[in-house]
Amino acid sequence: MAPVGIKKAVNNGFTLLEVMVVIGIIGIMASIIMSTSVQQVEKSRSKKTQADLKTMKGALDIYAMEEGRGKYPAEPDQVIAAMEGQGVAWEACRDGWDQPYAYYVNAEKTKYYLLSPGSGGEAETDDDIFVSEKQNPIRDYPPSIGAYEKICASD
């Protein structure tokens, strides 16, 4: 027979250790989700920029064939005309990181670079995304860009 007046203790709550373990697990899951989300956003920005550059490359190549007699635009108004002729609003163009694109041409007007400063926001670095008359968009520092003159930016 149990003693009268003494009640057995009932444990209906969680211990501090159990609560801490659950909070730790939630924190780990949240950090995994956040890092994946950041990577996906960065990837989509890069893909948007590459698609824009490919479209603008087409506009410049058409200009050289139809208007420039094999030469690429060398004046800001020619760049704008080349872009707008193909439905690209050059002055409103921004890359995936909301930075303006820059257009460079060599002295002979036979080669060009069109570039985005990339995720770093600074042009002529190794995270640039660029296109040239011979190359589809890639992420790298444009080789020999020092021999080219910057004609204009899309801002």
Sequence and secondary structure as in RCSB ss.txt:
>XXXX:A:sequence
MAPVGIKKAVNNGFTLLEVMVVIGIIGIMASIIMSTSVQQVEKSRSKKTQADLKTMKGALDIYAMEEGRGKYPAE
PDQVIAAMEGQGVAWEACRDGWDQPYAYYVNAEKTKYYLLSPGSGGEAETDDDIFVSEKQNPIRDYPPSIGAYEK
ICASD
>XXXX:A:secstr
   TT       S  HHHHHHHHHHHHHHHHHHHHHHHHHHHHHHHHHHHHHHHHHHHHHHHHHHHTSTT    S
HHHHHHHHHTTT  GGG   TTS   EEEE TTSS EEEEE GGGT SSSTT EEEESS   EES  TTGGGSEE
EEE  
